[in-house]
Amino acid sequence: MNRVIGKVALVTGAARGQGRAEAVKLAQEGADVIITDVCARATETDYPPATVEDLAETARLVEKTGQRVVHSVADVRDLAALESLVREGVAELGRLDIVVANAGIVSWGRFWEMSPQRWQDMIDINLTGVYNTLRAAAPAMIEAGNGGSVIATSSVAGIKSLPGQAHYSAAKHGVVGLAKSAAIELAPYRIRVNTVHPWAVNTAMGQQGTEMQKIFSDNPSYAAAMGQYWFDPAISEPDDIANVVVFLASDESRTMTGAQIAVDHGATKI
């Protein structure tokens, strides 16, 4: 459909899962893509980290669509690295129109039992990492004068808090507050900012690991707080989220900004 033809998109956390699906879907719709991932274990999690090979495979899949790609390993906690990537990408691809702040982690634990480091890593990656991504990208978008669209990945936990995930819920709620302010501040430059709120997604991060299983086994009352989902399938595929991201990146959503788009099987509404 070429809904974003001629545009350039930056996608973080693009080595696999949602980020890969988003990068490839944007390329299929006509965008050149700048992609990055930490490609290492950024903090303690119970699922394996993405690798350099994963990021290279995403780049290969983008190139297979016929679009150009700039890719580099970077940690979203490192503002200077993101600024360098944006400079490199804009120099090679000519502009920046779309930002998908997708990189993030998940871990579990009751707030009074988790280590302060676990709390801090969550905030640093899932909230400050989004700020760093927007901070690195916004000046280039403003200078180009083409308007644009920023999409930040939040979560169901950014709309309703989830048990065993106080740190994750705090970070994802914070992403909403950041995005709403950014939507107001970037409006004069015709740059829209929206958040996407998935439920469970079929990715390495989204699988039910040992930490999640233990939390709900030890605390049966928590299940009631998770909400309900009302149709099959009960879990999203990465492409389900990518389809929404492309919509928000395109002119089809040109009147939408500051919105929270739930892709959650009804979990926060019904």
MARMI-221700 format. One record per residue (C-alpha): z, x, y. Coordinates in pm, 1 decimal. Example, Ala and Ser with C-alpha at 12.3 -4.5 7.8 and 13.67 -1.06 7.14 Angstrom:
<rs>
(r (780.0,1230.0,-450.0))
(r (714.0,1367.0,-106.0))
</rs>
This chain:
<rs>
(r (0.0,0.0,0.0))
(r (34.3,303.1,231.3))
(r (327.6,149.3,416.2))
(r (439.4,484.5,560.6))
(r (105.3,663.9,575.1))
(r (93.8,957.8,814.1))
(r (471.2,980.9,840.2))
(r (713.8,1252.9,730.7))
(r (1040.5,1178.8,551.5))
(r (1350.8,1386.8,488.3))
(r (1544.6,1299.8,170.7))
(r (1873.9,1463.9,74.5))
(r (2011.4,1466.1,-278.3))
(r (1650.9,1456.7,-396.5))
(r (1668.2,1664.9,-714.3))
(r (1705.7,1361.7,-940.9))
(r (1822.0,999.0,-958.3))
(r (1794.5,785.0,-647.4))
(r (1688.6,1074.0,-425.2))
(r (1398.6,1167.0,-651.1))
(r (1287.1,805.2,-680.1))
(r (1301.7,766.1,-301.5))
(r (1106.9,1084.8,-233.6))
(r (835.5,997.2,-483.9))
(r (810.1,635.1,-371.1))
(r (776.1,740.7,-6.4))
(r (503.5,986.4,-107.1))
(r (322.5,716.5,-303.7))
(r (328.0,507.6,13.8))
(r (166.9,786.1,217.9))
(r (446.8,1005.0,356.7))
(r (478.4,1380.4,337.9))
(r (828.5,1470.3,229.9))
(r (1102.1,1723.9,305.0))
(r (1350.1,1732.4,18.3))
(r (1675.6,1912.5,-49.5))
(r (1968.9,1917.6,-288.7))
(r (2269.7,2141.7,-343.2))
(r (2153.8,2210.6,-701.8))
(r (2502.3,2321.8,-804.7))
(r (2842.8,2174.6,-881.4))
(r (2956.4,2097.4,-528.1))
(r (3301.3,1985.7,-644.3))
(r (3484.0,1877.1,-956.9))
(r (3302.2,1586.0,-1124.3))
(r (3274.1,1462.3,-1482.1))
(r (2893.9,1456.5,-1481.6))
(r (2654.6,1755.3,-1476.3))
(r (2514.4,1878.3,-1145.1))
(r (2148.4,1877.9,-1049.4))
(r (1962.8,2207.1,-1088.6))
(r (1700.0,2408.3,-902.9))
(r (1459.7,2306.1,-1177.9))
(r (1534.5,1939.4,-1106.8))
(r (1446.9,1987.5,-739.9))
(r (1126.3,2168.9,-830.7))
(r (1031.7,1879.5,-1058.5))
(r (1078.2,1633.5,-771.7))
(r (851.6,1852.5,-558.0))
(r (593.2,1853.3,-837.7))
(r (604.5,1473.9,-862.7))
(r (554.5,1442.4,-485.9))
(r (259.4,1680.2,-494.7))
(r (112.0,1479.8,-781.7))
(r (75.4,1186.3,-540.8))
(r (-142.0,1401.8,-315.7))
(r (120.0,1437.3,-42.7))
(r (266.7,1756.6,95.8))
(r (625.9,1862.9,30.3))
(r (871.5,2114.2,174.7))
(r (1174.9,2175.9,-44.1))
(r (1482.0,2394.1,-22.3))
(r (1829.8,2415.2,-170.4))
(r (2093.8,2313.6,85.2))
(r (2445.8,2176.3,87.8))
(r (2489.3,1878.3,321.6))
(r (2822.2,2028.6,424.3))
(r (2621.7,2312.0,584.0))
(r (2483.2,2187.0,914.9))
(r (2302.5,2513.7,988.6))
(r (2116.8,2495.8,655.8))
(r (2004.5,2138.8,727.1))
(r (1892.3,2232.6,1078.8))
(r (1691.4,2520.7,933.8))
(r (1530.1,2290.2,677.6))
(r (1434.2,2037.8,945.0))
(r (1281.5,2312.4,1161.5))
(r (1083.4,2444.3,865.6))
(r (969.5,2100.4,759.9))
(r (862.0,1990.0,1106.5))
(r (681.0,2320.0,1165.9))
(r (481.4,2275.8,843.9))
(r (434.5,1898.5,835.8))
(r (415.7,1830.9,1208.7))
(r (675.7,1559.5,1268.6))
(r (977.6,1371.4,1132.6))
(r (985.5,992.7,1115.9))
(r (1213.5,891.2,827.8))
(r (1553.2,1018.2,716.8))
(r (1714.4,916.1,389.2))
(r (2072.3,1048.1,384.1))
(r (2120.0,1003.1,11.5))
(r (2322.9,1302.7,-109.2))
(r (2665.7,1218.0,-245.4))
(r (2917.9,1252.0,-525.3))
(r (3155.6,1025.3,-713.1))
(r (3495.8,1091.0,-868.5))
(r (3794.0,881.1,-967.6))
(r (4171.1,876.6,-934.1))
(r (4459.9,688.7,-776.2))
(r (4505.3,810.7,-421.9))
(r (4861.2,939.2,-462.5))
(r (4768.7,1134.1,-774.0))
(r (4443.9,1301.9,-667.0))
(r (4459.6,1648.1,-516.6))
(r (4414.0,1687.9,-141.0))
(r (4107.1,1897.9,-222.5))
(r (3947.1,1609.1,-413.5))
(r (4000.8,1384.5,-111.9))
(r (3863.6,1645.2,128.8))
(r (3555.6,1722.7,-79.1))
(r (3468.5,1353.8,-92.5))
(r (3493.2,1311.8,284.5))
(r (3309.0,1638.4,349.6))
(r (3014.9,1550.6,124.1))
(r (2984.4,1171.9,139.0))
(r (3068.7,1120.1,506.4))
(r (3040.2,1444.8,699.7))
(r (2729.9,1526.1,492.9))
(r (2565.5,1210.6,628.7))
(r (2669.7,1303.7,981.7))
(r (2525.6,1654.2,935.1))
(r (2197.7,1510.6,806.3))
(r (2162.9,1277.6,1104.0))
(r (2278.7,1550.0,1343.9))
(r (2013.6,1789.2,1212.9))
(r (1733.2,1532.5,1216.3))
(r (1787.5,1321.9,1528.3))
(r (1684.2,1580.9,1789.9))
(r (1348.8,1638.7,1617.9))
(r (1285.7,1265.2,1593.9))
(r (1379.8,1208.4,1956.6))
(r (1165.6,1496.9,2079.1))
(r (861.8,1372.4,1887.6))
(r (886.9,1034.9,2058.6))
(r (744.7,841.6,1763.6))
(r (1048.9,627.2,1690.2))
(r (1155.1,619.4,1328.5))
(r (1392.9,494.3,1063.7))
(r (1716.4,636.6,926.0))
(r (1852.5,503.3,597.8))
(r (2199.6,610.4,484.7))
(r (2313.8,550.0,128.2))
(r (2650.3,379.0,125.6))
(r (2771.7,169.6,-170.3))
(r (2928.8,-157.7,-270.5))
(r (3240.9,48.3,-192.6))
(r (3124.4,57.3,169.8))
(r (3154.6,-321.1,189.7))
(r (3454.1,-386.5,-37.1))
(r (3699.6,-117.9,-142.1))
(r (3715.2,-31.5,-510.8))
(r (4027.7,63.4,-707.9))
(r (4057.7,417.5,-833.2))
(r (3824.2,525.1,-553.7))
(r (4017.7,521.5,-227.0))
(r (3850.7,845.2,-118.9))
(r (3502.1,717.1,-210.8))
(r (3563.2,379.4,-44.8))
(r (3691.4,547.2,271.4))
(r (3386.4,772.4,290.5))
(r (3137.9,492.8,223.4))
(r (3303.3,263.2,479.5))
(r (3283.5,556.0,719.0))
(r (2908.7,582.2,661.2))
(r (2874.9,221.6,779.4))
(r (3067.3,291.5,1098.9))
(r (2863.0,603.7,1165.4))
(r (2535.9,420.5,1104.7))
(r (2627.2,130.3,1332.6))
(r (2710.4,365.4,1619.5))
(r (2397.2,571.0,1552.1))
(r (2189.0,251.6,1560.0))
(r (2312.3,179.0,1912.2))
(r (2274.8,536.1,2035.7))
(r (1925.5,584.1,1890.0))
(r (1789.7,243.2,1993.2))
(r (1647.9,371.6,2326.1))
(r (1432.6,611.3,2122.5))
(r (1303.9,332.9,1890.2))
(r (1486.1,486.4,1593.8))
(r (1644.0,230.6,1361.9))
(r (1949.2,303.2,1143.7))
(r (2049.3,95.8,840.5))
(r (2265.9,141.1,532.5))
(r (2189.3,62.0,169.0))
(r (2467.9,-50.6,-64.2))
(r (2392.2,-14.6,-436.3))
(r (2608.3,-130.3,-725.0))
(r (2587.2,71.1,-1047.3))
(r (2263.9,268.9,-1080.8))
(r (2122.6,427.6,-1394.5))
(r (2162.3,791.7,-1289.9))
(r (2374.5,1084.3,-1407.1))
(r (2621.1,1006.4,-1128.6))
(r (2618.3,634.1,-1204.3))
(r (2705.2,657.3,-1571.5))
(r (3053.1,560.0,-1687.3))
(r (3220.5,896.3,-1733.2))
(r (3557.2,982.2,-1881.3))
(r (3739.4,957.1,-1546.1))
(r (3622.7,600.9,-1485.3))
(r (3698.4,495.1,-1840.9))
(r (4051.2,633.9,-1816.5))
(r (4122.0,466.1,-1482.5))
(r (4032.0,122.2,-1614.3))
(r (4194.8,177.6,-1950.9))
(r (4522.5,280.6,-1788.3))
(r (4506.2,10.2,-1519.5))
(r (4364.4,-314.5,-1668.0))
(r (4427.4,-511.0,-1348.2))
(r (4165.1,-303.4,-1165.1))
(r (3877.1,-475.4,-1343.9))
(r (3932.5,-795.5,-1148.9))
(r (3880.7,-612.3,-820.3))
(r (3536.7,-485.1,-915.1))
(r (3362.3,-818.4,-855.2))
(r (3104.1,-994.3,-1066.2))
(r (2733.1,-954.3,-1111.7))
(r (2537.0,-1253.8,-1214.2))
(r (2210.0,-1165.5,-1379.2))
(r (2045.1,-926.0,-1618.7))
(r (1998.9,-636.4,-1578.0))
(r (2356.5,-562.2,-1473.2))
(r (2266.4,-210.2,-1360.7))
(r (1995.1,-100.5,-1118.2))
(r (1729.6,158.9,-1183.7))
(r (1665.0,427.1,-919.2))
(r (1334.5,259.3,-831.2))
(r (1522.7,-59.0,-737.6))
(r (1699.6,133.0,-462.3))
(r (1386.3,327.4,-367.3))
(r (1194.9,2.0,-312.8))
(r (1452.0,-106.2,-54.9))
(r (1445.0,235.4,111.7))
(r (1065.9,220.3,151.1))
(r (1096.2,-126.8,303.8))
(r (1352.6,0.7,555.3))
(r (1137.8,306.6,628.2))
(r (829.4,96.7,697.3))
(r (729.3,-126.3,986.3))
(r (796.9,-426.7,762.9))
(r (1160.8,-391.9,871.9))
(r (1083.1,-310.5,1236.3))
(r (1334.8,-564.5,1372.2))
(r (1621.3,-446.5,1151.1))
(r (1882.0,-197.4,1268.2))
(r (2255.6,-162.2,1220.1))
(r (2227.0,-368.7,901.4))
(r (2402.3,-329.1,566.1))
(r (2159.0,-406.5,285.0))
(r (2335.8,-485.7,-41.8))
(r (2136.8,-404.2,-356.5))
(r (2430.8,-507.7,-569.1))
(r (2345.2,-787.6,-813.1))
(r (2559.4,-1017.9,-599.1))
(r (2876.2,-816.1,-657.6))
(r (2992.9,-835.8,-295.8))
(r (2879.7,-1188.4,-220.9))
(r (2926.9,-1426.7,-512.2))
</rs>
